[in-house]
């Protein structure tokens, strides 16, 4: 069969701490040829081991539905990644013998293996460092030998060829041949380590130190602090075997050429403020990270800073003074019985000083001594609304008790409340006629039974009661001491009565009411 897809990679899949199943859709010859790469949240990559770290389930027909599914034995961690590819060995296992069988399936499988090997090779070449096709023919891209690369930095000469420079003598950026001193220190962290002491000194604060953890650049002030000239402190503990690289580099200015080397803090930030001392002007649009608004900070002003404020206040004072003079003159002031409101002290209201209500205008003087007399019932004076307890009315309770003892009430028009039971509890607070259809075994209960001394009764209309086991509530007494047999397909009416708070119930019933 053919291989119609050039893709030989699935993923990378992002971990969420839960997922363990990851599909792939490229053809493989055997499950053991599926190769899985795990990339930690810190960016460290490793190849997982088949059978120890994961298993593979292949689709049954790799021709019609190529691929399958990888299952990891532990969930893929949050922020980790998993990538699936193949690693078919570079071998040719097919042996064709003289006068042997040349079966199409065997030949196709051999060609498929060749295509898979080519795809694997193309995938790996695509991830390598390559020179562009426009480079001159014959330019050697072979790296220097191991002895020359040891303790050196890879660079490229004027022709573009790869060369190795010792760490202590990398050409500087100056046009006149200035050099930079670059020192690399490699450390391996222990579990929980935060402090690293360096052999070589650097200058804190002038960007001469770069730090990498497992190949990822760490950020000064966010991931670590420059404690002193030979010490770095990480803000979070590292894990065991984390690889930490410290690159110390102080560039020297060029020797008079067109360039001038690195921009040194000691030259361009002489006051150590963290801001370049001088810079060319830039347009407003060229300023990055500027705020969208500029709210003023708390501050104060003198009155003269505000336009026309003093003149406005002076005009208001003049207007108020005029009103004050008019008020004191009394030309617009009301009086009480001729007495002015101006001045201090109380104002006396003149009158007859009458204390008898009959002297009040519009009322007759009948000389009674109180405004309300219950015996006289003076209609002109209504008693304020109020309430009394029975005990406040002499003899009322005794009269009511005597009345109750000699009265036998007649009940007329009594109506009972019917309740359809949704469950198995008979709640006497809701009614006294209850209906229930039995659909399975049921244990009946009764609640809200009146206290002993009060008679309580209810009727239970039970449908299909004999179709399942019905367990009665506690204390039921039946005629003859035997519970009745209920109708399996029909309705029975049962009557219950208690006068001891539900300790005992007298029960009777009408069977199979039609």
CORGIVEN-V445291 format. One record per run of one state. SS is the DSSP state (hx for helix, st for strand, lp for the rest). FROM is the first residue (numbers start at 1). TO is the last residue. If there is no record, write none. Layout:
SS:FROM:TO  SS:FROM:TO
This chain:
lp:1:9  st:10:14  lp:15:20  st:21:24  lp:25:30  hx:31:33  st:34:39  lp:40:44  st:45:47  lp:48:49  st:50:50  lp:51:53  st:54:58  lp:59:67  st:68:72  lp:73:80  st:81:86  lp:87:103  hx:104:126  lp:127:145  hx:146:149  lp:150:151  st:152:156  lp:157:161  st:162:166  lp:167:169  st:170:171  lp:172:178  st:179:188  lp:189:194  st:195:197  lp:198:208  st:209:213  lp:214:215  st:216:217  lp:218:219  st:220:220  lp:221:223  st:224:228  lp:229:230  st:231:234  lp:235:242  st:243:251  lp:252:264  hx:265:268  lp:269:283  hx:284:286  lp:287:302  hx:303:305  lp:306:308  hx:309:329  lp:330:334  st:335:336  lp:337:338  st:339:340  lp:341:356  hx:357:359  lp:360:389  hx:390:392  lp:393:395  hx:396:405  lp:406:417  st:418:420  lp:421:424  st:425:427  lp:428:432  st:433:437  lp:438:441  st:442:443  lp:444:444  st:445:447  lp:448:455  st:456:463  lp:464:464  hx:465:467  lp:468:469  st:470:471  lp:472:475  st:476:478  hx:479:481  lp:482:490  st:491:498  lp:499:504  st:505:513  lp:514:514
